[in-house]
Amino acid sequence: MVAGWPTTYYACIFTSQRTDVEHDLYNYTSSQMVTLAQSQPGFLGVETVREEGGLGITVSYWTDRDAIKAWSEHAEHKIAKQLGKTDFYSWYQIRIAKVESENGFGLDEL
């Protein structure tokens, strides 16, 4: 269990395929969204990875579904989502999962 996190929480799993459209604008927008998400009530953390071919997965963690909904409806996030549809991604998928348990190995060494 991550120190300070609730016993159960939610994961918002964003899987996407990047286009070749302007990487600088994408990188800036992505960075801004992470910074903005971190300031939202209920935000717990984020993990992200993208392969060279453009397939990526970002998992953001939230205290509850209301926090995810509020983030989804945030005005600046809505603008970024529209850019995602028109410029940044050829497709994306969002899944919400309730995390009820977790385990790990070697995390205390990170």
Phi and psi in radians as a Rosetta constraint file:
Dihedral C 1 N 2 CA 2 C 2 CIRCULARHARMONIC -1.213 0.35
Dihedral N 2 CA 2 C 2 N 3 CIRCULARHARMONIC 2.256 0.35
Dihedral C 2 N 3 CA 3 C 3 CIRCULARHARMONIC -0.961 0.35
Dihedral N 3 CA 3 C 3 N 4 CIRCULARHARMONIC 2.269 0.35
Dihedral C 3 N 4 CA 4 C 4 CIRCULARHARMONIC 1.516 0.35
Dihedral N 4 CA 4 C 4 N 5 CIRCULARHARMONIC -0.157 0.35
Dihedral C 4 N 5 CA 5 C 5 CIRCULARHARMONIC -1.526 0.35
Dihedral N 5 CA 5 C 5 N 6 CIRCULARHARMONIC 2.666 0.35
Dihedral C 5 N 6 CA 6 C 6 CIRCULARHARMONIC -1.171 0.35
Dihedral N 6 CA 6 C 6 N 7 CIRCULARHARMONIC 2.855 0.35
Dihedral C 6 N 7 CA 7 C 7 CIRCULARHARMONIC -1.085 0.35
Dihedral N 7 CA 7 C 7 N 8 CIRCULARHARMONIC -0.729 0.35
Dihedral C 7 N 8 CA 8 C 8 CIRCULARHARMONIC -2.099 0.35
Dihedral N 8 CA 8 C 8 N 9 CIRCULARHARMONIC 2.573 0.35
Dihedral C 8 N 9 CA 9 C 9 CIRCULARHARMONIC -2.738 0.35
Dihedral N 9 CA 9 C 9 N 10 CIRCULARHARMONIC -3.106 0.35
Dihedral C 9 N 10 CA 10 C 10 CIRCULARHARMONIC -2.085 0.35
Dihedral N 10 CA 10 C 10 N 11 CIRCULARHARMONIC 2.541 0.35
Dihedral C 10 N 11 CA 11 C 11 CIRCULARHARMONIC -1.992 0.35
Dihedral N 11 CA 11 C 11 N 12 CIRCULARHARMONIC 2.254 0.35
Dihedral C 11 N 12 CA 12 C 12 CIRCULARHARMONIC -1.815 0.35
Dihedral N 12 CA 12 C 12 N 13 CIRCULARHARMONIC 1.934 0.35
Dihedral C 12 N 13 CA 13 C 13 CIRCULARHARMONIC -1.781 0.35
Dihedral N 13 CA 13 C 13 N 14 CIRCULARHARMONIC 1.986 0.35
Dihedral C 13 N 14 CA 14 C 14 CIRCULARHARMONIC -1.928 0.35
Dihedral N 14 CA 14 C 14 N 15 CIRCULARHARMONIC 1.917 0.35
Dihedral C 14 N 15 CA 15 C 15 CIRCULARHARMONIC -1.900 0.35
Dihedral N 15 CA 15 C 15 N 16 CIRCULARHARMONIC 2.328 0.35
Dihedral C 15 N 16 CA 16 C 16 CIRCULARHARMONIC -2.600 0.35
Dihedral N 16 CA 16 C 16 N 17 CIRCULARHARMONIC 2.765 0.35
Dihedral C 16 N 17 CA 17 C 17 CIRCULARHARMONIC -2.033 0.35
Dihedral N 17 CA 17 C 17 N 18 CIRCULARHARMONIC 1.997 0.35
Dihedral C 17 N 18 CA 18 C 18 CIRCULARHARMONIC -1.239 0.35
Dihedral N 18 CA 18 C 18 N 19 CIRCULARHARMONIC 2.595 0.35
Dihedral C 18 N 19 CA 19 C 19 CIRCULARHARMONIC -1.598 0.35
Dihedral N 19 CA 19 C 19 N 20 CIRCULARHARMONIC -3.123 0.35
Dihedral C 19 N 20 CA 20 C 20 CIRCULARHARMONIC -1.614 0.35
Dihedral N 20 CA 20 C 20 N 21 CIRCULARHARMONIC 0.161 0.35
Dihedral C 20 N 21 CA 21 C 21 CIRCULARHARMONIC -1.202 0.35
Dihedral N 21 CA 21 C 21 N 22 CIRCULARHARMONIC 2.352 0.35
Dihedral C 21 N 22 CA 22 C 22 CIRCULARHARMONIC 0.140 0.35
Dihedral N 22 CA 22 C 22 N 23 CIRCULARHARMONIC 1.745 0.35
Dihedral C 22 N 23 CA 23 C 23 CIRCULARHARMONIC -1.207 0.35
Dihedral N 23 CA 23 C 23 N 24 CIRCULARHARMONIC -0.588 0.35
Dihedral C 23 N 24 CA 24 C 24 CIRCULARHARMONIC -1.101 0.35
Dihedral N 24 CA 24 C 24 N 25 CIRCULARHARMONIC -0.796 0.35
Dihedral C 24 N 25 CA 25 C 25 CIRCULARHARMONIC -1.143 0.35
Dihedral N 25 CA 25 C 25 N 26 CIRCULARHARMONIC -0.712 0.35
Dihedral C 25 N 26 CA 26 C 26 CIRCULARHARMONIC -1.079 0.35
Dihedral N 26 CA 26 C 26 N 27 CIRCULARHARMONIC -0.859 0.35
Dihedral C 26 N 27 CA 27 C 27 CIRCULARHARMONIC -1.062 0.35
Dihedral N 27 CA 27 C 27 N 28 CIRCULARHARMONIC -0.715 0.35
Dihedral C 27 N 28 CA 28 C 28 CIRCULARHARMONIC -1.115 0.35
Dihedral N 28 CA 28 C 28 N 29 CIRCULARHARMONIC -0.853 0.35
Dihedral C 28 N 29 CA 29 C 29 CIRCULARHARMONIC -1.082 0.35
Dihedral N 29 CA 29 C 29 N 30 CIRCULARHARMONIC -0.769 0.35
Dihedral C 29 N 30 CA 30 C 30 CIRCULARHARMONIC -1.062 0.35
Dihedral N 30 CA 30 C 30 N 31 CIRCULARHARMONIC -0.806 0.35
Dihedral C 30 N 31 CA 31 C 31 CIRCULARHARMONIC -1.078 0.35
Dihedral N 31 CA 31 C 31 N 32 CIRCULARHARMONIC -0.743 0.35
Dihedral C 31 N 32 CA 32 C 32 CIRCULARHARMONIC -1.101 0.35
Dihedral N 32 CA 32 C 32 N 33 CIRCULARHARMONIC -0.676 0.35
Dihedral C 32 N 33 CA 33 C 33 CIRCULARHARMONIC -1.184 0.35
Dihedral N 33 CA 33 C 33 N 34 CIRCULARHARMONIC -0.668 0.35
Dihedral C 33 N 34 CA 34 C 34 CIRCULARHARMONIC -1.129 0.35
Dihedral N 34 CA 34 C 34 N 35 CIRCULARHARMONIC -0.800 0.35
Dihedral C 34 N 35 CA 35 C 35 CIRCULARHARMONIC -1.054 0.35
Dihedral N 35 CA 35 C 35 N 36 CIRCULARHARMONIC -0.766 0.35
Dihedral C 35 N 36 CA 36 C 36 CIRCULARHARMONIC -1.160 0.35
Dihedral N 36 CA 36 C 36 N 37 CIRCULARHARMONIC -0.763 0.35
Dihedral C 36 N 37 CA 37 C 37 CIRCULARHARMONIC -1.042 0.35
Dihedral N 37 CA 37 C 37 N 38 CIRCULARHARMONIC -0.693 0.35
Dihedral C 37 N 38 CA 38 C 38 CIRCULARHARMONIC -1.070 0.35
Dihedral N 38 CA 38 C 38 N 39 CIRCULARHARMONIC -0.393 0.35
Dihedral C 38 N 39 CA 39 C 39 CIRCULARHARMONIC -1.624 0.35
Dihedral N 39 CA 39 C 39 N 40 CIRCULARHARMONIC -0.018 0.35
Dihedral C 39 N 40 CA 40 C 40 CIRCULARHARMONIC -1.472 0.35
Dihedral N 40 CA 40 C 40 N 41 CIRCULARHARMONIC 2.475 0.35
Dihedral C 40 N 41 CA 41 C 41 CIRCULARHARMONIC -1.019 0.35
Dihedral N 41 CA 41 C 41 N 42 CIRCULARHARMONIC 2.345 0.35
Dihedral C 41 N 42 CA 42 C 42 CIRCULARHARMONIC 1.588 0.35
Dihedral N 42 CA 42 C 42 N 43 CIRCULARHARMONIC -0.131 0.35
Dihedral C 42 N 43 CA 43 C 43 CIRCULARHARMONIC -1.266 0.35
Dihedral N 43 CA 43 C 43 N 44 CIRCULARHARMONIC 2.338 0.35
Dihedral C 43 N 44 CA 44 C 44 CIRCULARHARMONIC -1.968 0.35
Dihedral N 44 CA 44 C 44 N 45 CIRCULARHARMONIC -0.643 0.35
Dihedral C 44 N 45 CA 45 C 45 CIRCULARHARMONIC 3.047 0.35
Dihedral N 45 CA 45 C 45 N 46 CIRCULARHARMONIC 3.081 0.35
Dihedral C 45 N 46 CA 46 C 46 CIRCULARHARMONIC -2.634 0.35
Dihedral N 46 CA 46 C 46 N 47 CIRCULARHARMONIC 2.542 0.35
Dihedral C 46 N 47 CA 47 C 47 CIRCULARHARMONIC -2.334 0.35
Dihedral N 47 CA 47 C 47 N 48 CIRCULARHARMONIC 2.417 0.35
Dihedral C 47 N 48 CA 48 C 48 CIRCULARHARMONIC -2.556 0.35
Dihedral N 48 CA 48 C 48 N 49 CIRCULARHARMONIC 2.590 0.35
Dihedral C 48 N 49 CA 49 C 49 CIRCULARHARMONIC -2.634 0.35
Dihedral N 49 CA 49 C 49 N 50 CIRCULARHARMONIC 2.522 0.35
Dihedral C 49 N 50 CA 50 C 50 CIRCULARHARMONIC -2.471 0.35
Dihedral N 50 CA 50 C 50 N 51 CIRCULARHARMONIC 2.317 0.35
Dihedral C 50 N 51 CA 51 C 51 CIRCULARHARMONIC -1.479 0.35
Dihedral N 51 CA 51 C 51 N 52 CIRCULARHARMONIC 2.897 0.35
Dihedral C 51 N 52 CA 52 C 52 CIRCULARHARMONIC -1.027 0.35
Dihedral N 52 CA 52 C 52 N 53 CIRCULARHARMONIC -0.559 0.35
Dihedral C 52 N 53 CA 53 C 53 CIRCULARHARMONIC -1.316 0.35
Dihedral N 53 CA 53 C 53 N 54 CIRCULARHARMONIC -0.068 0.35
Dihedral C 53 N 54 CA 54 C 54 CIRCULARHARMONIC 1.788 0.35
Dihedral N 54 CA 54 C 54 N 55 CIRCULARHARMONIC -0.182 0.35
Dihedral C 54 N 55 CA 55 C 55 CIRCULARHARMONIC -1.279 0.35
Dihedral N 55 CA 55 C 55 N 56 CIRCULARHARMONIC 2.270 0.35
Dihedral C 55 N 56 CA 56 C 56 CIRCULARHARMONIC -2.429 0.35
Dihedral N 56 CA 56 C 56 N 57 CIRCULARHARMONIC 2.743 0.35
Dihedral C 56 N 57 CA 57 C 57 CIRCULARHARMONIC -2.345 0.35
Dihedral N 57 CA 57 C 57 N 58 CIRCULARHARMONIC 2.233 0.35
Dihedral C 57 N 58 CA 58 C 58 CIRCULARHARMONIC -2.145 0.35
Dihedral N 58 CA 58 C 58 N 59 CIRCULARHARMONIC 2.231 0.35
Dihedral C 58 N 59 CA 59 C 59 CIRCULARHARMONIC -2.033 0.35
Dihedral N 59 CA 59 C 59 N 60 CIRCULARHARMONIC 2.074 0.35
Dihedral C 59 N 60 CA 60 C 60 CIRCULARHARMONIC -1.860 0.35
Dihedral N 60 CA 60 C 60 N 61 CIRCULARHARMONIC 2.567 0.35
Dihedral C 60 N 61 CA 61 C 61 CIRCULARHARMONIC -2.018 0.35
Dihedral N 61 CA 61 C 61 N 62 CIRCULARHARMONIC 2.400 0.35
Dihedral C 61 N 62 CA 62 C 62 CIRCULARHARMONIC -2.416 0.35
Dihedral N 62 CA 62 C 62 N 63 CIRCULARHARMONIC 2.694 0.35
Dihedral C 62 N 63 CA 63 C 63 CIRCULARHARMONIC -1.203 0.35
Dihedral N 63 CA 63 C 63 N 64 CIRCULARHARMONIC -0.584 0.35
Dihedral C 63 N 64 CA 64 C 64 CIRCULARHARMONIC -2.810 0.35
Dihedral N 64 CA 64 C 64 N 65 CIRCULARHARMONIC 3.003 0.35
Dihedral C 64 N 65 CA 65 C 65 CIRCULARHARMONIC -1.174 0.35
Dihedral N 65 CA 65 C 65 N 66 CIRCULARHARMONIC -0.543 0.35
Dihedral C 65 N 66 CA 66 C 66 CIRCULARHARMONIC -1.088 0.35
Dihedral N 66 CA 66 C 66 N 67 CIRCULARHARMONIC -0.677 0.35
Dihedral C 66 N 67 CA 67 C 67 CIRCULARHARMONIC -1.132 0.35
Dihedral N 67 CA 67 C 67 N 68 CIRCULARHARMONIC -0.707 0.35
Dihedral C 67 N 68 CA 68 C 68 CIRCULARHARMONIC -1.122 0.35
Dihedral N 68 CA 68 C 68 N 69 CIRCULARHARMONIC -0.754 0.35
Dihedral C 68 N 69 CA 69 C 69 CIRCULARHARMONIC -1.087 0.35
Dihedral N 69 CA 69 C 69 N 70 CIRCULARHARMONIC -0.775 0.35
Dihedral C 69 N 70 CA 70 C 70 CIRCULARHARMONIC -1.064 0.35
Dihedral N 70 CA 70 C 70 N 71 CIRCULARHARMONIC -0.732 0.35
Dihedral C 70 N 71 CA 71 C 71 CIRCULARHARMONIC -1.110 0.35
Dihedral N 71 CA 71 C 71 N 72 CIRCULARHARMONIC -0.747 0.35
Dihedral C 71 N 72 CA 72 C 72 CIRCULARHARMONIC -1.065 0.35
Dihedral N 72 CA 72 C 72 N 73 CIRCULARHARMONIC -0.544 0.35
Dihedral C 72 N 73 CA 73 C 73 CIRCULARHARMONIC -1.668 0.35
Dihedral N 73 CA 73 C 73 N 74 CIRCULARHARMONIC -0.003 0.35
Dihedral C 73 N 74 CA 74 C 74 CIRCULARHARMONIC -1.091 0.35
Dihedral N 74 CA 74 C 74 N 75 CIRCULARHARMONIC 2.340 0.35
Dihedral C 74 N 75 CA 75 C 75 CIRCULARHARMONIC -0.984 0.35
Dihedral N 75 CA 75 C 75 N 76 CIRCULARHARMONIC -0.821 0.35
Dihedral C 75 N 76 CA 76 C 76 CIRCULARHARMONIC -1.186 0.35
Dihedral N 76 CA 76 C 76 N 77 CIRCULARHARMONIC -0.613 0.35
Dihedral C 76 N 77 CA 77 C 77 CIRCULARHARMONIC -1.150 0.35
Dihedral N 77 CA 77 C 77 N 78 CIRCULARHARMONIC -0.657 0.35
Dihedral C 77 N 78 CA 78 C 78 CIRCULARHARMONIC -1.064 0.35
Dihedral N 78 CA 78 C 78 N 79 CIRCULARHARMONIC -0.710 0.35
Dihedral C 78 N 79 CA 79 C 79 CIRCULARHARMONIC -1.102 0.35
Dihedral N 79 CA 79 C 79 N 80 CIRCULARHARMONIC -0.792 0.35
Dihedral C 79 N 80 CA 80 C 80 CIRCULARHARMONIC -1.103 0.35
Dihedral N 80 CA 80 C 80 N 81 CIRCULARHARMONIC -0.678 0.35
Dihedral C 80 N 81 CA 81 C 81 CIRCULARHARMONIC -1.108 0.35
Dihedral N 81 CA 81 C 81 N 82 CIRCULARHARMONIC -0.666 0.35
Dihedral C 81 N 82 CA 82 C 82 CIRCULARHARMONIC -1.142 0.35
Dihedral N 82 CA 82 C 82 N 83 CIRCULARHARMONIC -0.738 0.35
Dihedral C 82 N 83 CA 83 C 83 CIRCULARHARMONIC -1.055 0.35
Dihedral N 83 CA 83 C 83 N 84 CIRCULARHARMONIC -0.653 0.35
Dihedral C 83 N 84 CA 84 C 84 CIRCULARHARMONIC -1.033 0.35
Dihedral N 84 CA 84 C 84 N 85 CIRCULARHARMONIC -0.762 0.35
Dihedral C 84 N 85 CA 85 C 85 CIRCULARHARMONIC -1.230 0.35
Dihedral N 85 CA 85 C 85 N 86 CIRCULARHARMONIC -0.654 0.35
Dihedral C 85 N 86 CA 86 C 86 CIRCULARHARMONIC -1.583 0.35
Dihedral N 86 CA 86 C 86 N 87 CIRCULARHARMONIC -0.488 0.35
Dihedral C 86 N 87 CA 87 C 87 CIRCULARHARMONIC -2.241 0.35
Dihedral N 87 CA 87 C 87 N 88 CIRCULARHARMONIC -0.797 0.35
Dihedral C 87 N 88 CA 88 C 88 CIRCULARHARMONIC -1.486 0.35
Dihedral N 88 CA 88 C 88 N 89 CIRCULARHARMONIC -0.544 0.35
Dihedral C 88 N 89 CA 89 C 89 CIRCULARHARMONIC -2.200 0.35
Dihedral N 89 CA 89 C 89 N 90 CIRCULARHARMONIC 2.494 0.35
Dihedral C 89 N 90 CA 90 C 90 CIRCULARHARMONIC -1.446 0.35
Dihedral N 90 CA 90 C 90 N 91 CIRCULARHARMONIC -0.444 0.35
Dihedral C 90 N 91 CA 91 C 91 CIRCULARHARMONIC -2.853 0.35
Dihedral N 91 CA 91 C 91 N 92 CIRCULARHARMONIC 2.773 0.35
Dihedral C 91 N 92 CA 92 C 92 CIRCULARHARMONIC -2.664 0.35
Dihedral N 92 CA 92 C 92 N 93 CIRCULARHARMONIC 2.816 0.35
Dihedral C 92 N 93 CA 93 C 93 CIRCULARHARMONIC -2.428 0.35
Dihedral N 93 CA 93 C 93 N 94 CIRCULARHARMONIC 2.433 0.35
Dihedral C 93 N 94 CA 94 C 94 CIRCULARHARMONIC -2.124 0.35
Dihedral N 94 CA 94 C 94 N 95 CIRCULARHARMONIC 2.255 0.35
Dihedral C 94 N 95 CA 95 C 95 CIRCULARHARMONIC -2.193 0.35
Dihedral N 95 CA 95 C 95 N 96 CIRCULARHARMONIC 2.501 0.35
Dihedral C 95 N 96 CA 96 C 96 CIRCULARHARMONIC -1.995 0.35
Dihedral N 96 CA 96 C 96 N 97 CIRCULARHARMONIC 2.278 0.35
Dihedral C 96 N 97 CA 97 C 97 CIRCULARHARMONIC -2.310 0.35
Dihedral N 97 CA 97 C 97 N 98 CIRCULARHARMONIC 2.465 0.35
Dihedral C 97 N 98 CA 98 C 98 CIRCULARHARMONIC -1.554 0.35
Dihedral N 98 CA 98 C 98 N 99 CIRCULARHARMONIC 2.165 0.35
Dihedral C 98 N 99 CA 99 C 99 CIRCULARHARMONIC -1.638 0.35
Dihedral N 99 CA 99 C 99 N 100 CIRCULARHARMONIC 2.024 0.35
Dihedral C 99 N 100 CA 100 C 100 CIRCULARHARMONIC -1.859 0.35
Dihedral N 100 CA 100 C 100 N 101 CIRCULARHARMONIC -0.312 0.35
Dihedral C 100 N 101 CA 101 C 101 CIRCULARHARMONIC -2.743 0.35
Dihedral N 101 CA 101 C 101 N 102 CIRCULARHARMONIC 2.816 0.35
Dihedral C 101 N 102 CA 102 C 102 CIRCULARHARMONIC -2.718 0.35
Dihedral N 102 CA 102 C 102 N 103 CIRCULARHARMONIC 2.769 0.35
Dihedral C 102 N 103 CA 103 C 103 CIRCULARHARMONIC -2.647 0.35
Dihedral N 103 CA 103 C 103 N 104 CIRCULARHARMONIC 2.917 0.35
Dihedral C 103 N 104 CA 104 C 104 CIRCULARHARMONIC -2.886 0.35
Dihedral N 104 CA 104 C 104 N 105 CIRCULARHARMONIC -3.114 0.35
Dihedral C 104 N 105 CA 105 C 105 CIRCULARHARMONIC -2.502 0.35
Dihedral N 105 CA 105 C 105 N 106 CIRCULARHARMONIC 2.345 0.35
Dihedral C 105 N 106 CA 106 C 106 CIRCULARHARMONIC 1.256 0.35
Dihedral N 106 CA 106 C 106 N 107 CIRCULARHARMONIC 0.162 0.35
Dihedral C 106 N 107 CA 107 C 107 CIRCULARHARMONIC -1.199 0.35
Dihedral N 107 CA 107 C 107 N 108 CIRCULARHARMONIC -0.423 0.35
Dihedral C 107 N 108 CA 108 C 108 CIRCULARHARMONIC -1.236 0.35
Dihedral N 108 CA 108 C 108 N 109 CIRCULARHARMONIC -0.204 0.35
Dihedral C 108 N 109 CA 109 C 109 CIRCULARHARMONIC -1.604 0.35
Dihedral N 109 CA 109 C 109 N 110 CIRCULARHARMONIC -0.122 0.35
